[in-house]
Amino acid sequence: MTPSLPGCPTWPEKFVQRYRAAGYWRGYTFGQMLRERAAEHPERVAVVDGDRHISYRDLDVRADRLAAGLRGLGIGAGDRVVVQLPNIAEFFDVCFALFRLGAVPVFALPSHRLTEISYFCEFSEAAAYITVDVEAGFDHRKLAADVVAKVPGLQVLVAGEPGEFRALSDVDAEPAELPGPWPGDIAFLQLSGGSTGVPKLIPRTHDDYIYSFRASNEICGVTADTVYLGALPIAHNFPMSSPGTFGVLHAGGRVVLARRPSPDEVFPLIERERVTLVAAVPPLALVWLDAAADTEHDLSSLEVLQVGGAKCSEEVARRVRPVLGATLQQVFGMAEGLVNYTRLDDPDDVIRTTQGRPISPDDEVLVVDDADNPVAPGETGHLLTRGPYTIRGYYRAEEHNARAFTPDGYYRTGDVVRLTPAGNVVVEGRAKDQINRGGEKIAAEEVENHLLAHPAVHDAAVVSMPDDYLGERTCAFVVPRGTLPKARELIKFVRERGLAAYKVPDRVEFVEQFPQTGVGKVSKRDLREAISRELVPELKRRG
């Protein structure tokens, strides 16, 4: 299979034939998907954004007109476009317009700042950057100006008041016939959580991604009657495809957008729109459960609460049905591919204590030891996988791909798991040097590099520390150089270097030297144990 975008590894031909013969890949694109839904039920509401109720016909027309306008700006097949939009209807206009052109969105998150956005634009050689005017008090137009200073020639389009740039609403033209992409072409590039440096870019094709949410719909009971609330940032893989917004649009259902995930915004939307399905990360689910106990809003329409992004504790899982009257569905997956679900009819103990089983009969899952030998059934080991919607390599990352994938195409997820006799996955932790802060993945090395730029820092090691609310927070251990800096000074320094807020260290500890492993490497395990020991008396004092 020849990649449509240079630098994107793809499946060997024998796997392509296998997945097509099995009916997983049906030769179908995102543009065709929307066109079919608009023809089947043009007046049905597709997207709700505040007071705006956008029908499938309107969404189809909006995508066509925007695609024609973008083409007039010189954006065409294969061009990369960095998309940084919050939960607004324009996100879908942009996505489907780019899909129709065969252009390739690079999905950034609203929380990303100069470090990440400029990298995405430079590394992907983006033709354009599409963003919003102001979100959560942050002026993205100022960020765009800083990005353009680093990436000259980049076109910037702004949803809302454009400032010095072009308004997205002005990019409009009469629809024209477009050749469109092939189903096996790269549809978009997503971001990896990554364990080193900035995120890697994940190439997803029309064929493989549509299969993932089409099959998810069957598992999750998504139909044209489903009303899905997008409360998490919808550019994330989880709320995009598990089954997420795209899965619901594929089924002809309704997507309701929340700008903020707080109960005071989410609960009125559930009541008003009669939401049936919503997804959350564990800390957010806990906030909703606490707030639902005494809310005046009618949440009785809610049928399923999905919890994913990080492991859901059994204590939280037990509360879902008594408090919300909804079925909990645990979701464990990755933007690189493999997704596991507890099934809606699983026994309660399976839903509470496991992270489910894979989507596809052709999801190949291995649990191995450090030498890649299979472990005994029920034993803990490293999770490896390949399948019809799991990538075969990151975009333009040949050296990293050689480490992240086995020679026969298995992806090394970095997760440590065990399998139950019934084939359900139980997540035990991470093998990689990565921190999962409430579902947001943080690469320790990236934060360390920013700390090391401070003149008073000799060395830095960032590790996770346990947290009852987020699961993990970040602690930066620092060996100072010269005059001892203040912790708040280092935190301010990292924040001002343009790093996303969730990556800024939650805590800084100063040490004279780092503990070492037997081969002389920094022992992060010892550092994690040290901060955990220090937290115990602090928690007792608070208690």
C-alpha angles and dihedrals in degrees: 000000000000115000115241089213119047112242095034115114113215140191120288113255095253090059092046090055091045095051093045092048090051090054096244094117110045103177094255132139134206090248091055090047093058093042091055095048091049090052094046098050111001096172097047113111112252103175133021116197112171106300092347116102109186119195125216089251091052092047090050092050093044090053092049094050094046091048090054091048093050090049087055088057089056097259112140148149114333095011113133118229121188108222118198108170132144125227097303132127091250088071089072094042089056096043096051093041091055091044090054091051093047087239116143121239116212103207114221125178125243089242094060117108139189098304093055101034095048089049093050091049094047099041096046091041088231121203093204146008120216117197144147131261102238128353126178089348094306119121106223091185090069088050089050091053090053090048093050089052087060097037108039117201094029112142113226125202121186129204104219126006104005102202107192093351137072120280114240089221090062092058095091134131141158109282116261135191109271126193090223128197130294117251090248093053122108106269098188146333119248129192125257121220085230128187098225131049123323120349120287118234117247118209114216124184128215090245099050099040096046089051091053095056096035089057090042089057090059092050095044097043094242115169139155087282094060117114109197123195114213101207099146117068100286095218087070115100094236098059090035101056116001076102089298129147095323092049092051092047089050089055093046093248130137127269117206117195128214118192091203128028096219118126092244089064101030100047096054089049092051089052097043098044097033091236114204102182133034136166129215142168115241098263091050092047088054091052091050092048092051092047094044092060091078105015121134092210121104107244095166094114091067110107104167134027112194117203120192145124089086135021115289112226118235090238092059091042092057092057100054102082097038092049104034103021087228133121115253116228116190114212124195118178148116137233088244090068130270115104126183126195135187104231120245091239096046117124114268094250091056091049092048100044108031138054094226135244133288127285099232137052084222095054100117111206126188128182109200142171126242090283093052092253115141113257123226116276110282094016123124120253148134117303116233123177147171131177149128095304102029114101124241095217146345124266113275094345106117096153094047092045090059088062100035096051132047119235089257094053106264115146115229100223096190090229123127110217146153129215124229119224088260091056098255118145121237112194113218100175146288130302095193126080091258133124123217106207105186092319095318110114117221124194107218093208093058093055092043091055091055092049091049089059090068111097093225093055118090096174138351137198122185119203139166123261123196119261128182093214106039098023090234136022129186128260120188115207109202132193102204128221116217115325113030109249123217118255092235089052091058092045090051090047093054093045092051092053087075100258121154110266095241090060095056108106115262091208139015124208122187120216135171094230141350124253112250137217122234091272094050100261123135107272103226090175089064090047091051090050091048095054091043090055090049092051094055097073090040091055091047090053091051090047 
